[in-house]
Amino acid sequence: MSATSIYSPAADGDGAPRTIAIAVEHIVKRYGDFEAVKDVSFSVAEGEIFGLLGPNGAGKSTLIRMMTTLIPVTSGKAIVAGHNVADDPDDVRCVIGVIPQALTSDQDLTLQENLSIYAKLYGVPRAEREKNITDVLEAVDLTKWRDAQTKTLSGGMRRRLEIARGLVHNPKIFFLDEPTTGLDPVSRIAVWEMLNKLKTTRNLTMLLTTHYMEEADKLCDRIAIVDHGTLVALGTPVELKNSVAGANVVEVHFDRETEEWEERLKKLEGVTSVQPESAGFYRVLTTSGSKTTMQIVELAASLGETLTSLSVQNTTLDDVFIHYTGRQLRDEQVKPVNFLMPPRPGERP
C-alpha cells in the first residue's frame, strides 16, 4: 500500500490538514459465509475527488452501497459528513447526491420536470426549487434544453442531466458510479471538465468508481485500488505510479510468438516485470527504458527474430493496477449495474 496514511488525505496549500468528509473504518460486509468487503479503511478530504478502482466483484459497489445507506454494514463504521450511516441514515441521505451508472431520468419528461420531481422528493422548499433547477442546469450547460423532453438528448447530455439531478438538493458529497461509461471520447472529456468545475464552484467532495485509467488519472486527487474485497493500494496517481518498480514501460511486438519470449525478457538487466498482452506482444517494466530497448533489439537480432514494433513510455495506472491485482481493468467486462438496489436475498454483490 502507498505510504500515504488512510487517515491523512492531502493537505491544503498551506500544509494544514483538510477536514475529513468521509471516514471508512474497518468496514466489513458479509452475505452469509461470503465476505464481500474485508476490513477496509480510508478517508476522503473535503473538496477531494477520490477514486475507487477494482475489477468486477472487487467490492467497489458494495462499499458505495454501504456509504450511501442502501445496505447495512456488517461491522466497522462509515462516517459521511459527520453522520454514521448506521445510526443516522436519513441525515446522510440529505447531504449526499448519488449518480448511478445507468441513466434513470424519465425520458418522457422534460429536463425541468425531472429535476422538479427529484427536488420535491428531497423536500426542497418551493421558494428554492426553481432557483436550484436554474442553477444546476446552468452548471451542466443545459439551460437551453430546459423544456425539451429527455429522450431528445444525446448520451452525453443525458449524463449531464443525471449529474444536475443529483445536485438539485445542494448535496455536500457526490457519489458517482462509472460516470462516463458508454460516452464517446469527446463527451467523456466534457464530463471530466464539468466535474472539475463543479468541485471548485460548489466545494463538492466526490467519490467515484471508474474503469477508465485515464479518467482516474485526470480526475482523482487520490485513488484506492480494491481487489477481492481488500484495499490493496492507496495514494495519489503519482505516488501509485512511483510505487511500482520500473520507471519505464517498453512495449514490444514480435513477428513470431514463441513460448520462450516471456522468460527471455524477464532475464534482461533492469527488467522488473513482464506482462503478456497478446500473441507476441509484451509490456516490459524496467528501470531503464533505453538500455532495455537496446537489449531487446540485440536479443531479437541474435535469434534471427523480427520486431514488428517497439516503444518506450512512462509507468501508467494500467501498470499500477496490474501490479496490485494481477489483472487488466480494461479487459474486465462492465457488469450490469443495479447500483440503486441492494442484492436480493442469497445474491452476491
Secondary structure, DSSP 8 states (H G I E B T S, - for coil): --SS-TT-----TTS----EEEEEEEEEEEETTEEEEEEEEEEEETT-EEEEE--TTSSHHHHHHHHTTSS--SEEEEEETTEETTT-HHHHHHHEEEE-SS--S-TTSBHHHHHHHHHHHTT--HHHHHHHHHHHHHHTT-GGGTTSBGGGS-HHHHHHHHHHHHHTT--SEEEEESTTTT--HHHHHHHHHHHHHHHHHHT-EEEEE-S-HHHHHHH-SEEEEEETTEEEEEE-HHHHHHTSS-SEEEEEEESS--TTHHHHHHTSTTEEEEEEEETTEEEEEES-HHHHHHHHHHHHHHHT--EEEEEEEE--HHHHHHHHHSS-GGGS------TTS---TT---
